Structure formats: C-alpha cells, structure tokens
Amino acid sequence: MFEILSTETIIAFVTASVVLSLVPGPDNIFVMSHSALKGWRIGFYTTLGLCTGLIAHTVLVAIGVSVIFQTSAIAFNGLKIIGAFYLLYLAWLSVQKNKELNLGRTDKDNTNRSYYFTGVIMNLTNPKVALFFLVFLPQFVNTSNDNVSIQIFLLGLLFILSALCVFTSIAYLASFLEDILKKSNTINKNLNILAALIYFALAINLFFVTF
C-alpha cells in the first residue's frame, strides 16, 4: 500500500476522513441517537452496516459507475426517493405498538442483524454518498500512475476504517446515556416516538438533497 500511496497522501487523506466523519451528519447522528436509546451494540452494528455500504460505493467509484448519478437526474432522484421512503417505512414501524424496529424479532442476534442491514440500506440508497465518494476519493489519486483503480480501492478502505473508528467511538460514548434514559418512565415510553422522529427527519433531509 505504501508503494502505491505516498506517506504524505495517506496522512492527509486519513486526517481529512476523520474530520469529515466527525462533522455532524445523518449517519453519525443516526448512530449516536440509537446508541443512546438502545445501547452501544446497536450503534456498533449500525456502523458496520454503514461501512459495508461504503465498500459498495468504493467499488462503484473505482469502476466509474457512480458517474451515472452525477450525469443522470433520473437515476439520482430515483435512488433518493427509494432511500427516503425506506426511512419513512422505518419511522412507521417504530410507532407501532409493541413492535420493535427489527420487525418484531426479540433475540439479540436478529436485532443486531436487523440494524446492520438498516445501516447497509441507508448507505446504499443515499446518492449523496455516491457523489461524495466520486468527488472526494479522486482528489488524492496520483493520475501519473497506471494503478488508479487500486489507489481508489485503498483510499476507500482507509476512509472506511477511519469512519469505523470514529462511529464506533461515537456509539460507545453515546451509550452512556442509555441507562439515564431508561430510568425515566416518561422517556422510556416515548423512545419509539423519538426514533420515529429521527427517521422522519432523515427522510425529509434526503428528499431535499438536490441533484
């Protein structure tokens, strides 16, 4: 990796990746809120799902498919609408009486898996992420080399690792609020409503992402 990417490039890229991961946005707010409401494991598995989605975006950038979302308003808006309606669907589930966001599953493994796939779908159906990768990654590529695709793959991996570390830290720190929230009967009764509002806000935000 160090023969393909210079040390200066790696340091600059990782620094930028960490800073961008820390900037408040839908993904880290989603991880933070769910860790506070349901514990760090939920936040961690959501983070794994989001980072898995980033792998797909890295591959798309490397093979040039993401250019479609930069040049086609139909493709961009189509993916945006799918993602927004998925978030609205999750909001609807969260307000259903005696139902969890994981479609009624109660065992821990299935709950973790449900939030993992939620993270994956959220990331894959966000065209803003595809465009971000398309703009961000190539800035650190040395076009004088023939291994541009390999450079993009490595940069994508570095970004994913950076995001994983930052989001996991956010999940862990936010989880300390879980016990405090659960001690209040009033707050505990309205956790699903709060989760629904978060999903709804993320959906509205995605609806207004412009091409």
Beta strands, then each sheet from edge to edge (+ up, - down):
end
